[in-house]
Amino acid sequence: MRTLRSSWPRNYGDSLLWLSSVVVGELFAGAADKQAEAAIEKLCFSFQKARRLVTPTSSDWSEAGKLLARISSKYGYEMMASKDD
């Protein structure tokens, strides 16, 4: 596993790199071991320290859901039932 450099977050082009708390949750969900969790913690700390961690509000989630519903309707996507249903 690659280690994180101490220069995070870094510039990419004309903008700084941001980290979403949603992505952080996904990273933790996929962490294979304690070493991976520690790397994610380090990444999060670096972004928090740089004030570059963004978290969606409840309004953001509502708007995202509405947008997904419109996309689903427009392109004919259907909601799939879980395997347990």
N, C-alpha and C positions, 0 to 999 in steps of 0.2 A: 504494500500500500504506500502511495506517495505521501510524504509529509507536507504540511502546509507551511508556506513561507511566512516569515514575520511581516512581510510587506502588504498583507491583506488589509482592507480592500485596496485594490489598485485601479488606476485609470485605464480605461479602454477608449481610445480615441478622445473625443471631447467630453466624455461623461464618466462619472464614477460608477463603479459597480455597486449594485444594491442587492440585498438578500431579502427574500420574502419569508415571513414566518410560516407560510403555507409550505414552502419548499423545505424549511427546517423540519417540519412535522413529517414530511415524506422521507427525508433523509434518515431521521430517527427510526421510522417504521421499517426501513430497509437495512438498518445497521446490522451487520452480521455478528459483531462481537463488541466487547468493551473497548477495544482499541479504536474501532470505527466510531463508537459513541464519543470517545474522548476527542477524536479529530473533529467531529461535528460541534462539540462543545467549544473547542478552540476557535473554530470558524465563526460560530455565533458570537462569542465574546469579542472577537475582532471587529465584527460588523456593528455590534452594539456600542463598542467603544468609539467607533468612527461615526456613530449616529446614522448608520446606513442600513438598518434593519427596518423593514416596513411590515405592518400588520393590517390586514383588511378589517374594516369596521363591519358592523352588522348590516349597515346600508350597502356597503360594497358587496357583501355576500348576497343580499337580496337582488341587487342589480345584476350580478353575475348569473343568478338562477333564472331571472327573467330573460336575460340574453340567451342563455342555453335553451330555454323553452322556445324562443323565437327561431333560433337556428334549427332546433329539432323539427319544428313545425314546417319551416321553409324547405328543408331538405329531406323531410320524410323519415327522420330518425325516430325510433321507438324506444321507450324505456324497457329495459330487460328485467325480468323478475330474477330474484336471486335463485341460486341452485336449490335452496331449501323450500322455495314456494311451489 
